[in-house]
Amino acid sequence: MEQLAVRRDIYAVTRFAPGVTQDTFGPSFYGSTSAENSYIIEGLNTTGVNTGTEGKALNADFIQEVQVQTGGLNAEYGRLTGGNLNVITKSGGNTFHTDVFGFGEGGGLQAANTTGALRPQTTTTTVNTAKLGDFGADLGGFLVKDKVWFFGAYDRVARRDEGTVIRPLTAPGAPSLGSVIPADITQNLFAAKLTLKPSQNHTITGTVMGDPTTRDGAVFSTQNGQAFTIAGPPSTFQGALDSGGVDSVGRYEGVFGSNFLVSVMGGQHREKQQYGGAGTTTPQILDQTVNPNARSGGFSGFDNQNFTRNVFGGNVTKYTGGHTIKAGGDIEQVNTTVDRFQGGAGQLIYVLPNAAVPGGVYYRHRYYVNDQASGFDRNIPATWSIALPLVATPKSKNASIFAQDSYKVMSNLTINAGVRWERQTGIRPTPARRRSS
């Protein structure tokens, strides 16, 4: 991967595969969207729980091999209608080896953004990467020769994005035309792998990988990241955003006899999104009588999220003649906690033109109602109070089983056949945690 002319992440490698393009959120395989793909690292499903897109930033120096599968997948692969990205990570060995590295980009290495005049009137900024530093080290070796190996890597990525205001903003205290607004993004990517080989035919591995990320400054941007969402004073966009998580996976592989392979794994994928700053506790006022809309007060709507996906699976493979027969399955449980706010302090206040009064306005308050509050009556607005926050705790269980046969008829002809069953079950939340808007 070090020799490829792509940015240093596993998802950029997909563009070398035939039929792969990019959409707003990631790789698109033969016309499918990036939300239809599956991303597997060391056998663990790391696909984003919230959006179904890229769910893990992996240290590039921890990668041994990347398999990009664009179509014709065997029955063992499921929960996708796009492509599959399968990542195999590095292991230690009977010799010690280490790397120290550093990379940089942005600033004068990046072309100037000249698209401002072509953007819609509602777009208030353009974004450039002012600087990016990517540096770290890795170390691999053995604890016991031929028995216990280790590999570890650390990568710190510090990036500054700068948004330039390209439209006059009417809100009091808003940045002036031409102002540069920074956002500092810091990732601490780490990974460690321990491999045990108690005998020639049995291997146990344990892997931990994390991508904790902090963003300070302008915390809101468009979906494609090409513009900051800025239409008011710093209190409406300036804060902190913590994201990422730590994943872990354990695997066992054993060879029995001369033609029988057993593989078992268990792991957990975690991801989060947590906003901080004064804007989280101050309602936002959105003036829609002007274009671009003017914002004041605190943040607009945001969610604080925590997701975990627990995965257990296994399969058996038998080699006989020209056949490779494989069967197995897995179980996933997804736990979610979403704290939802319509704005800072749970409220977004609209200023709207009043068609009945020339030059007049009216106000609309948008918030989630706490229907668990004592004395709440849906028909009596005086009993309504703001849900701080609206809490959602959906859970689901996914299960699958499969069987497949890969028959090599001759050196240049293989016939694949298989069958797969999948099921997804939603788990009803407990009444005490239910709230509605």
C-alpha positions in Angstrom: 0.0 0.0 0.0 3.0 2.3 0.6 3.7 2.3 -3.1 0.2 3.4 -4.2 -0.5 7.0 -5.2 -3.5 7.4 -2.9 -4.2 9.0 0.5 -3.3 6.9 3.5 -6.5 5.0 4.3 -8.0 1.7 3.4 -10.9 3.1 1.5 -8.8 5.0 -1.1 -7.4 1.7 -2.3 -10.9 0.7 -3.7 -10.5 3.2 -6.6 -8.0 0.9 -8.3 -10.7 -1.8 -8.7 -12.7 -1.9 -12.0 -16.2 -0.4 -11.7 -15.5 1.6 -8.5 -16.2 5.3 -8.3 -16.7 7.7 -5.4 -19.9 9.3 -4.2 -20.4 11.7 -1.3 -19.6 9.3 1.5 -17.2 6.7 0.0 -16.7 4.1 -2.8 -19.5 3.1 -5.1 -19.4 -0.3 -6.7 -20.9 -0.6 -10.2 -23.6 2.0 -9.5 -24.5 1.1 -5.9 -24.2 3.7 -3.2 -21.5 3.8 -0.6 -24.1 2.9 2.0 -24.6 -0.5 0.4 -21.0 -1.8 1.0 -19.5 -4.0 3.7 -16.2 -3.3 5.4 -14.5 -6.2 7.2 -11.2 -5.9 9.2 -9.7 -9.1 10.6 -13.1 -10.8 10.2 -14.9 -8.0 12.2 -17.8 -6.1 10.6 -16.7 -2.4 11.0 -19.3 -1.0 8.6 -20.7 2.3 10.1 -23.7 1.5 12.3 -25.4 4.9 11.8 -25.0 5.4 8.0 -23.8 2.1 6.7 -20.7 3.7 5.3 -17.0 3.8 6.4 -17.0 3.0 10.1 -13.3 2.8 11.1 -10.2 4.8 10.3 -7.4 2.3 10.4 -3.7 3.0 10.8 -2.3 2.5 7.2 0.9 0.9 8.5 -1.1 -1.8 10.2 -2.4 -3.1 6.8 -1.0 -6.3 5.3 -3.5 -6.9 2.5 -6.7 -5.3 1.1 -9.1 -7.4 -0.9 -11.6 -5.3 -2.9 -14.5 -7.5 -4.0 -16.8 -5.8 -6.5 -19.2 -8.6 -7.5 -19.8 -12.3 -7.7 -19.3 -12.8 -4.0 -19.7 -16.2 -2.4 -22.5 -16.9 0.1 -20.2 -16.3 3.1 -20.5 -12.5 2.4 -23.8 -10.8 3.1 -25.6 -7.7 4.4 -24.6 -5.8 1.3 -25.8 -5.0 -2.2 -22.6 -3.2 -3.2 -19.0 -4.3 -2.8 -16.9 -5.8 0.0 -13.6 -4.5 1.4 -11.8 -7.2 3.4 -8.6 -6.1 5.3 -6.0 -8.4 6.7 -3.6 -6.8 9.2 0.1 -7.3 9.8 1.5 -9.8 12.3 4.8 -10.1 14.1 7.5 -12.7 13.2 10.7 -14.3 14.4 12.7 -11.2 13.7 12.2 -7.7 15.0 11.3 -4.9 12.5 10.3 -1.3 13.0 9.3 1.7 10.9 9.3 5.4 11.7 7.4 7.6 9.2 6.1 11.1 8.5 4.0 12.6 5.7 2.6 16.0 5.0 0.1 17.7 2.7 -2.0 20.8 2.3 -1.0 24.4 2.1 1.1 25.1 -1.0 0.8 21.4 -2.0 -2.9 21.8 -2.6 -4.5 23.6 -5.6 -6.4 26.8 -4.8 -10.2 26.5 -4.5 -11.6 28.6 -7.3 -15.2 27.3 -7.2 -16.6 29.9 -4.8 -18.4 31.9 -7.5 -20.0 28.7 -8.8 -21.5 27.6 -5.5 -25.2 28.1 -4.7 -26.2 31.3 -2.9 -26.9 29.2 0.2 -23.3 28.1 0.4 -21.4 30.5 2.6 -17.9 29.0 2.7 -15.3 27.0 0.7 -12.8 24.7 2.5 -9.1 24.0 2.0 -6.7 21.9 4.0 -4.2 24.4 5.3 -1.8 21.7 6.6 -1.8 18.0 7.5 0.9 16.2 9.4 0.8 12.4 9.6 3.6 10.7 11.6 4.1 7.7 13.8 5.9 4.3 14.2 5.4 0.6 14.2 7.1 -2.4 15.8 6.8 -6.1 15.2 8.6 -9.1 16.6 8.3 -12.1 18.9 7.9 -12.8 22.6 8.5 -16.5 22.2 10.1 -17.7 18.9 7.8 -19.8 16.7 5.0 -19.4 19.4 4.1 -15.8 20.3 4.4 -12.8 18.0 3.3 -9.2 18.3 2.8 -6.1 16.1 1.9 -2.6 17.2 1.5 0.7 15.3 0.7 4.3 16.3 -0.2 7.1 13.9 -1.0 10.7 14.8 -2.8 12.7 12.2 -3.1 16.4 12.8 -5.0 18.4 10.1 -6.2 22.0 9.9 -9.0 22.8 7.5 -9.8 26.4 6.8 -13.2 27.7 5.6 -13.2 31.1 3.8 -16.5 33.1 4.0 -17.6 33.8 0.4 -21.0 35.4 1.1 -21.9 38.5 3.1 -23.5 37.3 6.4 -26.2 39.5 8.0 -26.4 38.0 11.5 -24.8 40.3 14.2 -21.3 39.1 15.1 -21.0 36.8 12.1 -17.6 36.5 10.3 -17.1 39.2 7.6 -16.7 38.4 3.9 -13.2 36.8 3.3 -12.8 35.7 6.9 -10.9 32.4 7.4 -12.5 30.0 10.0 -10.3 27.1 11.2 -11.2 23.5 12.2 -8.4 21.5 13.8 -8.9 17.7 13.5 -6.7 15.3 15.5 -6.7 11.6 15.1 -4.8 9.2 17.3 -4.8 5.9 15.3 -3.4 2.9 17.1 -3.4 -0.8 16.6 -1.9 -3.9 18.3 -2.0 -7.6 17.4 -0.9 -10.6 19.4 -0.5 -14.0 17.7 -0.2 -17.3 19.6 0.6 -20.6 17.9 0.4 -23.3 20.5 1.0 -26.0 17.9 1.6 -26.1 14.1 -2.0 -26.6 13.3 -3.6 -24.1 15.7 -3.4 -20.2 15.7 -5.0 -17.7 18.1 -4.9 -13.9 17.4 -6.1 -10.9 19.3 -6.4 -7.5 17.8 -7.2 -4.0 19.1 -7.6 -0.9 16.9 -8.7 2.6 17.7 -9.4 5.8 15.9 -10.3 8.4 18.6 -10.8 11.8 16.8 -11.3 15.3 18.1 -12.4 18.3 16.1 -12.1 21.8 17.5 -13.3 25.0 15.9 -16.0 24.9 13.2 -17.8 21.6 14.0 -20.5 21.6 11.3 -19.9 21.0 7.6 -21.9 19.9 4.6 -22.3 16.2 3.9 -19.4 16.1 1.4 -17.2 18.2 3.7 -16.5 20.8 1.0 -18.1 23.7 3.0 -18.5 24.7 6.7 -22.1 25.4 7.8 -21.6 29.0 8.9 -24.3 31.7 8.9 -23.9 33.4 12.2 -21.6 34.3 15.1 -19.0 31.8 16.4 -21.5 30.6 19.1 -23.5 28.9 16.3 -20.7 26.8 14.9 -17.7 26.8 17.2 -17.2 23.9 19.6 -15.7 20.4 19.9 -16.7 17.1 18.4 -15.4 13.8 19.7 -15.8 10.7 17.5 -14.3 7.3 16.8 -13.9 4.3 19.0 -11.9 1.2 19.9 -12.6 -2.1 18.2 -11.4 -5.5 19.4 -11.5 -9.0 17.8 -10.2 -12.4 18.7 -9.9 -15.3 16.2 -9.0 -19.0 16.3 -8.1 -21.1 13.3 -7.3 -24.8 13.5 -6.4 -27.4 10.9 -7.7 -30.9 11.7 -6.4 -33.8 9.6 -5.2 -32.9 6.1 -8.3 -31.3 4.7 -10.5 -29.8 7.5 -10.2 -26.1 8.7 -12.2 -24.6 11.6 -12.4 -20.8 12.2 -14.1 -19.0 15.1 -14.2 -15.3 15.9 -15.7 -12.8 18.4 -15.4 -9.1 18.5 -16.9 -5.7 19.1 -17.1 -2.6 16.9 -17.6 0.8 18.6 -18.3 4.3 17.3 -19.5 7.6 18.9 -20.2 11.2 18.2 -20.3 13.7 21.0 -20.7 17.5 20.7 -19.4 20.0 23.2 -19.2 23.8 23.6 -21.3 26.7 24.7 -23.6 26.3 21.7 -25.0 23.0 23.1 -26.8 24.9 25.9 -28.1 28.0 24.0 -31.1 27.9 21.7 -30.5 28.9 18.1 -32.5 31.6 16.3 -32.8 30.9 12.5 -33.9 34.0 10.5 -35.4 32.8 7.3 -36.4 36.2 6.1 -33.0 36.7 4.5 -30.8 34.7 2.1 -28.4 33.2 3.2 -30.4 32.6 6.3 -29.0 34.3 9.4 -28.3 32.3 12.6 -27.7 33.5 16.1 -27.6 32.0 19.6 -26.2 28.4 19.8 -26.1 25.3 17.8 -28.7 24.0 15.3 -30.0 20.4 15.6 -27.4 17.8 16.6 -27.2 14.2 17.9 -24.9 12.7 20.5 -24.5 9.0 19.5 -23.0 5.8 20.9 -23.0 2.5 18.9 -21.7 -0.9 19.7 -21.9 -4.0 17.5 -21.0 -7.4 19.1 -20.2 -10.1 16.6 -19.7 -13.9 17.1 -19.2 -16.2 14.1 -17.5 -19.3 12.8 -17.2 -21.6 9.8 -15.8 -24.9 8.8 -14.1 -25.7 5.5 -13.4 -29.1 3.9 -11.1 -29.6 0.9 -11.9 -32.7 -1.1 -10.9 -33.3 -4.7 -11.5 -30.2 -6.7 -14.1 -28.9 -4.2 -13.8 -26.4 -1.4 -16.9 -26.8 0.8 -17.6 -24.2 3.4 -20.4 -23.6 5.9 -20.9 -21.3 8.8 -22.8 -18.3 10.2 -22.7 -15.4 12.6 -24.7 -13.4 15.1 -24.6 -9.7 15.6 -26.2 -7.5 18.3 -26.3 -3.8 17.7 -26.8 -1.5 20.7 -27.6 2.2 20.1 -28.0 5.3 22.3 -29.0 8.5 20.5 -29.5 11.8 22.4 -31.2 14.1 19.9 -31.5 17.9 20.2 -33.4 20.2 17.9 -30.9 22.9 18.8 -28.8 24.2 21.7 -30.8 23.6 24.9 -33.0 21.4 22.8 -34.7 24.2 20.9 -34.6 25.9 17.4 -36.5 29.1 17.0 -37.5 30.2 13.5 -38.1 33.8 12.3 -40.4 33.6 9.3 -42.0 36.2 7.1 -45.6 37.0 7.9 -47.5 37.2 4.6 -50.5 38.8 6.4 -48.5 41.8 7.6 -46.2 43.6 5.1 -42.7 43.5 6.6 -43.9 41.5 9.6 -42.5 38.3 11.0 -43.7 35.4 13.2 -41.8 32.9 15.4 -42.0 29.1 15.4 -40.4 27.1 18.3 -39.2 23.6 17.4 -38.3 21.1 20.1 -39.0 17.6 21.2 -41.7 17.2 23.9 -41.0 15.2 27.0 -44.0 13.0 27.2 -42.7 11.2 30.2 -42.9 14.4 32.4 -45.3 14.4 35.3 -48.6 15.9 34.4 -48.0 15.8 30.6 -51.2 16.1 28.5 -50.8 16.1 24.7 -53.8 18.3 24.4 -52.7 21.0 26.9 -49.6 22.9 25.6 -49.1 24.4 29.1 -48.0 20.9 30.3 -45.3 20.5 27.6 -41.7 20.7 28.4 -38.6 20.3 26.3 -37.0 16.8 26.2 -33.4 17.3 27.1 -32.6 15.2 25.2 -35.0 13.0 23.2 -33.5 9.6 23.9 -33.7 6.7 21.5 -32.2 3.3 22.4 -32.9 0.9 19.5 -31.4 -2.5 19.5 -31.3 -5.2 16.9 -30.0 -8.7 16.4 -28.8 -10.0 13.0 -28.1 -13.6 12.2 -27.0 -15.5 9.2 -26.0 -19.0 8.1 -24.5 -20.1 4.7 -23.2 -23.0 2.8 -21.1 -22.9 -0.4 -19.0 -24.9 -2.7 -16.2 -23.7 -5.0 -15.5 -26.4 -7.6 -12.4 -26.1 -9.7 -13.2 -27.9 -12.9 -9.9 -27.1 -14.5 -7.1 -24.7 -14.1 -9.0 -21.9 -15.8 -12.6 -22.7 -14.8 -14.2 -22.6 -11.3 -17.9 -23.0 -10.5 -19.2 -21.3 -7.3 -22.6 -22.2 -5.8 -24.0 -21.4 -2.4 -27.0 -20.5 -0.3 -27.4 -17.9 2.5 -30.1 -17.1 5.0 -30.2 -13.8 6.9 -32.5 -12.3 9.5 -32.7 -9.0 11.3 -34.8 -8.6 14.5 -35.6 -5.3 16.2 -35.6 -5.4 20.0 -38.3 -3.3 21.6 -36.9 -0.7 24.1 -38.0 -0.8 27.7 -41.0 1.6 28.4 -38.9 3.8 30.8 -36.6 4.8 28.0 -39.3 5.6 25.4 -40.0 9.2 24.4 -41.7 10.7 21.4 -41.6 14.0 19.7 
